[in-house]
């Protein structure tokens, strides 16, 4: 419950800074954003109005007036249908962080709990999620006014000329389709929320440090092998997300000076700061990111097809797209900045993971296929490769709005941030292996230098044969 409250508070702050109250009630938008933060989608449908009826009914003349009786209620009515899919990862991160702290913090260096106790805590979290998120999704519905930039494209865009000739006038097209009702699927939101909670708890059981877990889990092979790498990567991800939130707070403070651009930047970062971080780093690994606005054209034939395909000219309805990877804000391409930052981070991650990995016993060293540094590097590469493949599908977003007449889509617009991973998973694996191997080697070299400087010449400390395995078990029991 604390995670949901934190997500709702952050969503309210972001929407308030962006001035979203002029579009729809914030009390309806907040549960909508929280539902979208766990993977829920939003569907939209136009609100019937007198203006839209006049635009397409008997009062307009033209072919619409001739066929006025077909529309029911006095004319042919235009309608809007649409859907939006976007994951505000700042809200997702805040919910994940609070959930992990609330769940694992009580286990901090306490008496080892029984497996039944851990299962009971997991069951409580699952039941709370299954109850809270369907309620939030049921609240995430209302009426919203479309921004003027969207309605202007309807009035001047791809099929505006055809619609105007068909309905006998063009002014009612933009004004009559200015309001939509939106809602969120409660079942899908609940399922995605349960999946999110399960993933957080599973990764937490592997990555948590200084936490007392039941012995079968604490001494399990998966946790012993992956704890150092998982805890390092989750820590770096948390630092990056907190940095984006800190920049958002600084931009929010600049709002007090009356700077409107700072308000927009603060609102965007409070909602989608980690999305931008994912775009930066995955662009460096080879993912193609494209942001654009496109017209939707009717594929139907006959009269409706001709009307939907007419009047394709005009600057207002022109498609626009930007390749973010090739964009250069400071004279340097975004992909180059991303790959340099990624290389720096994987070197740091390899160094930290080597520091957190227990030393091998002679028996483990003789039975291992790879040496200690290569083993850390391969695990780091696997984790980064999986992240490079999965994160682009989460960080992107899309908005689709279509204009329909008599149940047939005549046109509309589509906007989105689309990703094409390509070979980014392979690139991320190779880059992470090389960087983590170098970081692990650097840690080993510095550790030898410190040990040599701390011991007087000609002296050496002896360590019992079983000390390494005993220290490994004891360190894991408190990690």
TIZA-91884 format. One line per field, with one value per residue (C-alpha): y negated, z negated, x negated; residue in three letters; residue number from 1. Coordinates in steps of 0.05 Angstrom, whole numbers, padded with zeros to 5 digits. Layout:
<atoms>
yy = Y:...
zz = Z:...
xx = X:...
aa = ALA:...
i = NUM:...
</atoms>
This chain:
<atoms>
yy = 00000:-00048:-00036:-00056:-00118:-00139:-00128:-00167:-00226:-00230:-00226:-00282:-00326:-00314:-00327:-00389:-00418:-00402:-00435:-00372:-00395:-00435:-00370:-00324:-00321:-00304:-00257:-00214:-00222:-00200:-00129:-00126:-00141:-00091:-00038:-00053:-00049:00025:00038:00020:-00012:-00066:-00065:-00127:-00142:-00207:-00240:-00254:-00329:-00376:-00405:-00338:-00325:-00391:-00377:-00311:-00316:-00349:-00419:-00417:-00404:-00367:-00292:-00286:-00324:-00280:-00217:-00249:-00193:-00141:-00169:-00158:-00216:-00264:-00252:-00219:-00227:-00226:-00190:-00182:-00118:-00111:-00079:-00100:-00056:-00087:-00064:-00123:-00089:-00141:-00118:-00046:-00057:-00093:-00037:00016:-00019:-00029:00043:00072:00029:00045:00119:00132:00079:00115:00175:00132:00174:00205:00277:00323:00328:00393:00404:00402:00331:00308:00341:00307:00239:00254:00275:00211:00169:00209:00203:00128:00119:00161:00116:00046:00044:00065:00010:-00040:-00017:-00026:-00097:-00111:-00134:-00201:-00254:-00292:-00348:-00336:-00387:-00440:-00413:-00348:-00377:-00425:-00366:-00337:-00403:-00413:-00344:-00285:-00278:-00346:-00368:-00304:-00307:-00380:-00365:-00305:-00340:-00407:-00446:-00440:-00479:-00427:-00372:-00398:-00428:-00369:-00317:-00354:-00311:-00237:-00188:-00146:-00082:-00028:00047:00070:00143:00129:00078:00128:00182:00136:00111:00182:00196:00133:00151:00222:00196:00146:00199:00251:00203:00177:00246:00254:00183:00163:00153:00152:00187:00250:00300:00372:00419:00456:00389:00356:00414:00430:00437:00381:00330:00350:00344:00281:00239:00196:00180:00171:00125:00084:00074:00058:00008:-00027:-00029:-00059:-00113:-00132:-00136:-00177:-00224:-00235:-00249:-00298:-00336:-00338:-00368:-00421:-00437:-00441:-00491:-00534:-00536:-00584:-00635:-00633:-00592:-00551:-00507:-00486:-00465:-00421:-00390:-00376:-00343:-00300:-00277:-00262:-00215:-00189:-00205:-00132:-00125:-00177:-00142:-00076:-00112:-00141:-00076:-00029:-00078:-00068:00007:00002:-00004:-00048:-00098:-00138:-00190:-00215:-00235:-00201:-00206:-00147:-00134:-00092:-00026:-00015:-00019:-00052:-00119:-00116:-00098:-00157:-00205:-00180:-00183:-00252:-00317:-00287:-00351:-00408:-00423:-00414:-00340:-00323:-00264:-00281:-00235:-00241:-00189:-00199:-00158:-00205:-00268:-00310:-00359:-00382:-00365:-00292:-00238:-00209:-00138:-00157:-00189:-00127:-00077:-00117:-00123:-00049:-00029:-00071:-00041:00032:00020:-00008:00050:00101:00068:00067:00138:00164:00131:00164:00234:00280:00310:00380:00440:00481:00536:00487:00456:00524:00545:00479:00474:00399:00359:00311:00249:00283:00312:00244:00215:00268:00260:00185:00193:00239:00190:00130:00167:00186:00115:00087:00133:00122:00049:00017:00050:00020:-00050:-00064:-00090:-00102:-00141:-00125:-00165:-00147:-00183:-00136:-00145:-00093:-00044:-00053:-00088:-00147:-00172:-00199:-00205:-00163:-00186:-00146:-00130:-00065:-00021:00031:00069:00103:00131:00089:00150:00179:00111:00103:00173:00161:00091:00114:00174:00131:00074:00119:00161:00098:00073:00139:00140:00069:00088:00149:00107:00053:00106:00137:00069:00052:00120:00113:00043:00063:00122:00111:00142:00215:00228:00265:00282:00354:00371:00438:00482:00479:00405:00383:00428:00409:00335:00344:00377:00325:00266:00294:00304:00228:00208
zz = 00000:-00015:00056:00087:00044:00065:00138:00132:00097:00151:00206:00174:00169:00242:00268:00225:00252:00324:00314:00333:00295:00356:00396:00345:00269:00235:00188:00249:00282:00221:00218:00293:00289:00232:00273:00333:00289:00280:00353:00359:00424:00436:00487:00511:00546:00568:00529:00573:00577:00611:00652:00681:00698:00734:00771:00798:00795:00830:00812:00853:00924:00973:00979:00903:00906:00962:00921:00856:00837:00835:00774:00725:00684:00743:00782:00795:00733:00733:00676:00646:00620:00594:00546:00508:00483:00442:00379:00335:00308:00253:00220:00231:00200:00139:00128:00136:00087:00034:00042:00036:-00025:-00061:-00046:-00059:-00110:-00169:-00153:-00162:-00203:-00245:-00268:-00209:-00191:-00175:-00102:-00123:-00148:-00082:-00044:-00088:-00074:00001:-00003:-00038:00016:00071:00039:00028:00101:00126:00088:00095:00169:00196:00153:00181:00252:00239:00216:00278:00322:00340:00394:00424:00473:00529:00535:00589:00625:00636:00656:00704:00741:00747:00775:00824:00832:00878:00891:00869:00939:00954:00887:00899:00968:00941:00882:00915:00870:00836:00772:00734:00746:00697:00648:00646:00633:00578:00519:00505:00450:00425:00384:00363:00366:00293:00308:00350:00299:00242:00280:00298:00227:00200:00251:00229:00155:00168:00208:00154:00099:00141:00160:00089:00060:00106:00101:00029:-00016:-00092:-00095:-00133:-00089:-00102:-00096:-00033:00002:-00028:-00011:00056:00117:00154:00099:00085:00159:00178:00114:00128:00200:00186:00127:00165:00226:00185:00144:00207:00236:00171:00172:00244:00230:00167:00208:00256:00198:00168:00234:00236:00166:00187:00248:00204:00159:00221:00233:00175:00217:00270:00323:00362:00397:00329:00309:00370:00359:00286:00303:00357:00314:00255:00301:00352:00329:00331:00400:00426:00391:00425:00492:00480:00461:00510:00567:00552:00557:00626:00612:00664:00631:00673:00647:00695:00712:00771:00808:00811:00880:00895:00929:00948:01018:01048:01027:00956:00983:01031:00976:00928:00979:01006:00991:00971:00981:00932:00884:00823:00838:00857:00823:00778:00748:00713:00707:00635:00642:00694:00657:00632:00576:00562:00628:00609:00632:00577:00592:00580:00513:00494:00510:00473:00411:00416:00419:00358:00319:00335:00313:00247:00242:00252:00199:00148:00165:00155:00087:00067:00093:00039:00052:00079:00040:00072:00088:00122:00160:00187:00208:00241:00317:00318:00272:00222:00266:00329:00289:00263:00333:00365:00314:00322:00398:00392:00347:00391:00454:00426:00402:00471:00502:00453:00432:00500:00503:00434:00445:00511:00518:00569:00580:00634:00649:00708:00738:00756:00796:00800:00764:00815:00798:00845:00818:00757:00727:00692:00648:00611:00590:00625:00613:00657:00615:00672:00646:00583:00537:00569:00567:00494:00477:00510:00481:00411:00413:00433:00385:00325:00337:00336:00273:00238:00256:00231:00164:00158:00173:00122:00070:00079:00075:00009:-00022:-00002:-00031:-00096:-00112:-00132:-00085:-00099:-00137:-00114:-00149:-00147:-00136:-00155:-00099:-00117:-00133:-00063:-00060:-00131:-00117:-00053:-00091:-00146:-00098:-00059:-00122:-00134:-00061
xx = 00000:-00058:-00084:-00017:-00013:-00083:-00067:-00002:-00037:-00091:-00038:00003:-00059:-00078:-00008:-00001:-00066:-00045:00023:00061:00122:00143:00150:00183:00195:00129:00167:00181:00113:00073:00102:00095:00020:00010:00046:00003:-00060:-00049:-00031:00042:00067:00119:00175:00212:00278:00309:00365:00427:00441:00488:00431:00411:00484:00489:00424:00448:00523:00580:00559:00495:00517:00474:00474:00479:00546:00570:00555:00577:00625:00570:00536:00592:00616:00615:00551:00485:00441:00366:00332:00263:00232:00163:00115:00053:-00004:-00060:-00097:-00118:-00180:-00192:-00128:-00148:-00216:-00187:-00137:-00191:-00238:-00185:-00159:-00229:-00246:-00181:-00187:-00261:-00279:-00246:-00291:-00354:-00403:-00349:-00339:-00332:-00258:-00223:-00203:-00130:-00138:-00168:-00113:-00061:-00092:-00092:-00019:00000:-00033:00001:00070:00062:00041:00099:00148:00117:00100:00169:00199:00150:00165:00240:00226:00183:00240:00270:00276:00218:00211:00161:00105:00113:00052:00089:00156:00121:00091:00161:00186:00127:00097:00101:00175:00201:00218:00257:00293:00311:00340:00377:00408:00417:00369:00302:00309:00348:00298:00246:00296:00344:00290:00254:00275:00264:00280:00222:00219:00170:00179:00183:00167:00105:00081:00088:00051:-00007:-00010:-00015:-00070:-00107:-00102:-00126:-00186:-00205:-00203:-00240:-00296:-00298:-00309:-00369:-00397:-00383:-00443:-00449:-00382:-00368:-00330:-00309:-00368:-00346:-00339:-00401:-00447:-00414:-00458:-00422:-00432:-00505:-00522:-00483:-00478:-00539:-00521:-00446:-00457:-00508:-00464:-00401:-00442:-00468:-00397:-00371:-00426:-00409:-00334:-00347:-00390:-00333:-00286:-00336:-00340:-00264:-00263:-00313:-00272:-00211:-00245:-00259:-00184:-00179:-00217:-00163:-00199:-00148:-00199:-00226:-00155:-00149:-00217:-00201:-00135:-00165:-00223:-00176:-00137:-00187:-00258:-00281:-00249:-00298:-00356:-00336:-00334:-00404:-00438:-00403:-00417:-00490:-00481:-00449:-00375:-00341:-00295:-00246:-00197:-00144:-00073:-00039:00027:00073:00103:00164:00150:00223:00251:00312:00339:00309:00241:00242:00263:00211:00156:00172:00138:00071:00034:00022:-00034:00010:00021:-00050:-00084:-00142:-00194:-00262:-00316:-00339:-00402:-00430:-00407:-00465:-00449:-00521:-00553:-00561:-00512:-00467:-00490:-00563:-00546:-00506:-00561:-00614:-00570:-00552:-00625:-00640:-00583:-00600:-00672:-00646:-00597:-00652:-00694:-00637:-00614:-00685:-00688:-00622:-00640:-00667:-00736:-00737:-00761:-00818:-00768:-00720:-00777:-00800:-00730:-00711:-00710:-00725:-00769:-00738:-00742:-00715:-00657:-00636:-00643:-00599:-00544:-00546:-00542:-00481:-00445:-00460:-00441:-00373:-00361:-00380:-00328:-00271:-00276:-00263:-00194:-00179:-00207:-00171:-00101:-00046:00018:00068:00131:00176:00236:00293:00357:00412:00366:00309:00244:00233:00166:00133:00064:00013:-00044:-00096:-00166:-00184:-00245:-00278:-00330:-00366:-00432:-00432:-00429:-00492:-00526:-00507:-00533:-00601:-00609:-00589:-00636:-00696:-00680:-00664:-00726:-00769:-00734:-00744:-00817:-00825:-00795:-00840:-00901:-00882:-00867:-00936:-00968:-00931:-00948:-01021:-01025:-00991:-01038:-01111:-01162:-01176:-01112:-01050:-00985:-00963:-00891:-00860:-00837:-00763:-00763:-00742:-00681:-00661:-00668:-00628:-00570:-00571:-00574:-00515:-00474:-00476:-00473
aa = UNK:UNK:UNK:UNK:UNK:UNK:UNK:UNK:UNK:UNK:UNK:UNK:UNK:UNK:UNK:UNK:UNK:UNK:UNK:UNK:UNK:UNK:UNK:UNK:UNK:UNK:UNK:UNK:UNK:UNK:UNK:UNK:UNK:UNK:UNK:UNK:UNK:UNK:UNK:UNK:UNK:UNK:UNK:UNK:UNK:UNK:UNK:UNK:UNK:UNK:UNK:UNK:UNK:UNK:UNK:UNK:UNK:UNK:UNK:UNK:UNK:UNK:UNK:UNK:UNK:UNK:UNK:UNK:UNK:UNK:UNK:UNK:UNK:UNK:UNK:UNK:UNK:UNK:UNK:UNK:UNK:UNK:UNK:UNK:UNK:UNK:UNK:UNK:UNK:UNK:UNK:UNK:UNK:UNK:UNK:UNK:UNK:UNK:UNK:UNK:UNK:UNK:UNK:UNK:UNK:UNK:UNK:UNK:UNK:UNK:UNK:UNK:UNK:UNK:UNK:UNK:UNK:UNK:UNK:UNK:UNK:UNK:UNK:UNK:UNK:UNK:UNK:UNK:UNK:UNK:UNK:UNK:UNK:UNK:UNK:UNK:UNK:UNK:UNK:UNK:UNK:UNK:UNK:UNK:UNK:UNK:UNK:UNK:UNK:UNK:UNK:UNK:UNK:UNK:UNK:UNK:UNK:UNK:UNK:UNK:UNK:UNK:UNK:UNK:UNK:UNK:UNK:UNK:UNK:UNK:UNK:UNK:UNK:UNK:UNK:UNK:UNK:UNK:UNK:UNK:UNK:UNK:UNK:UNK:UNK:UNK:UNK:UNK:UNK:UNK:UNK:UNK:UNK:UNK:UNK:UNK:UNK:UNK:UNK:UNK:UNK:UNK:UNK:UNK:UNK:UNK:UNK:UNK:UNK:UNK:UNK:UNK:UNK:UNK:UNK:UNK:UNK:UNK:UNK:UNK:UNK:UNK:UNK:UNK:UNK:UNK:UNK:UNK:UNK:UNK:UNK:UNK:UNK:UNK:UNK:UNK:UNK:UNK:UNK:UNK:UNK:UNK:UNK:UNK:UNK:UNK:UNK:UNK:UNK:UNK:UNK:UNK:UNK:UNK:UNK:UNK:UNK:UNK:UNK:UNK:UNK:UNK:UNK:UNK:UNK:UNK:UNK:UNK:UNK:UNK:UNK:UNK:UNK:UNK:UNK:UNK:UNK:UNK:UNK:UNK:UNK:UNK:UNK:UNK:UNK:UNK:UNK:UNK:UNK:UNK:UNK:UNK:UNK:UNK:UNK:UNK:UNK:UNK:UNK:UNK:UNK:UNK:UNK:UNK:UNK:UNK:UNK:UNK:UNK:UNK:UNK:UNK:UNK:UNK:UNK:UNK:UNK:UNK:UNK:UNK:UNK:UNK:UNK:UNK:UNK:UNK:UNK:UNK:UNK:UNK:UNK:UNK:UNK:UNK:UNK:UNK:UNK:UNK:UNK:UNK:UNK:UNK:UNK:UNK:UNK:UNK:UNK:UNK:UNK:UNK:UNK:UNK:UNK:UNK:UNK:UNK:UNK:UNK:UNK:UNK:UNK:UNK:UNK:UNK:UNK:UNK:UNK:UNK:UNK:UNK:UNK:UNK:UNK:UNK:UNK:UNK:UNK:UNK:UNK:UNK:UNK:UNK:UNK:UNK:UNK:UNK:UNK:UNK:UNK:UNK:UNK:UNK:UNK:UNK:UNK:UNK:UNK:UNK:UNK:UNK:UNK:UNK:UNK:UNK:UNK:UNK:UNK:UNK:UNK:UNK:UNK:UNK:UNK:UNK:UNK:UNK:UNK:UNK:UNK:UNK:UNK:UNK:UNK:UNK:UNK:UNK:UNK:UNK:UNK:UNK:UNK:UNK:UNK:UNK:UNK:UNK:UNK:UNK:UNK:UNK:UNK:UNK:UNK:UNK:UNK:UNK:UNK:UNK:UNK:UNK:UNK:UNK:UNK:UNK:UNK:UNK:UNK:UNK:UNK:UNK:UNK:UNK:UNK:UNK:UNK:UNK:UNK:UNK:UNK:UNK:UNK:UNK:UNK:UNK:UNK:UNK:UNK:UNK:UNK
i = 1:2:3:4:5:6:7:8:9:10:11:12:13:14:15:16:17:18:19:20:21:22:23:24:25:26:27:28:29:30:31:32:33:34:35:36:37:38:39:40:41:42:43:44:45:46:47:48:49:50:51:52:53:54:55:56:57:58:59:60:61:62:63:64:65:66:67:68:69:70:71:72:73:74:75:76:77:78:79:80:81:82:83:84:85:86:87:88:89:90:91:92:93:94:95:96:97:98:99:100:101:102:103:104:105:106:107:108:109:110:111:112:113:114:115:116:117:118:119:120:121:122:123:124:125:126:127:128:129:130:131:132:133:134:135:136:137:138:139:140:141:142:143:144:145:146:147:148:149:150:151:152:153:154:155:156:157:158:159:160:161:162:163:164:165:166:167:168:169:170:171:172:173:174:175:176:177:178:179:180:181:182:183:184:185:186:187:188:189:190:191:192:193:194:195:196:197:198:199:200:201:202:203:204:205:206:207:208:209:210:211:212:213:214:215:216:217:218:219:220:221:222:223:224:225:226:227:228:229:230:231:232:233:234:235:236:237:238:239:240:241:242:243:244:245:246:247:248:249:250:251:252:253:254:255:256:257:258:259:260:261:262:263:264:265:266:267:268:269:270:271:272:273:274:275:276:277:278:279:280:281:282:283:284:285:286:287:288:289:290:291:292:293:294:295:296:297:298:299:300:301:302:303:304:305:306:307:308:309:310:311:312:313:314:315:316:317:318:319:320:321:322:323:324:325:326:327:328:329:330:331:332:333:334:335:336:337:338:339:340:341:342:343:344:345:346:347:348:349:350:351:352:353:354:355:356:357:358:359:360:361:362:363:364:365:366:367:368:369:370:371:372:373:374:375:376:377:378:379:380:381:382:383:384:385:386:387:388:389:390:391:392:393:394:395:396:397:398:399:400:401:402:403:404:405:406:407:408:409:410:411:412:413:414:415:416:417:418:419:420:421:422:423:424:425:426:427:428:429:430:431:432:433:434:435:436:437:438:439:440:441:442:443:444:445:446:447:448:449:450:451:452:453:454:455:456:457:458:459:460:461:462:463:464:465:466:467:468:469:470:471:472:473:474:475:476:477:478:479
</atoms>
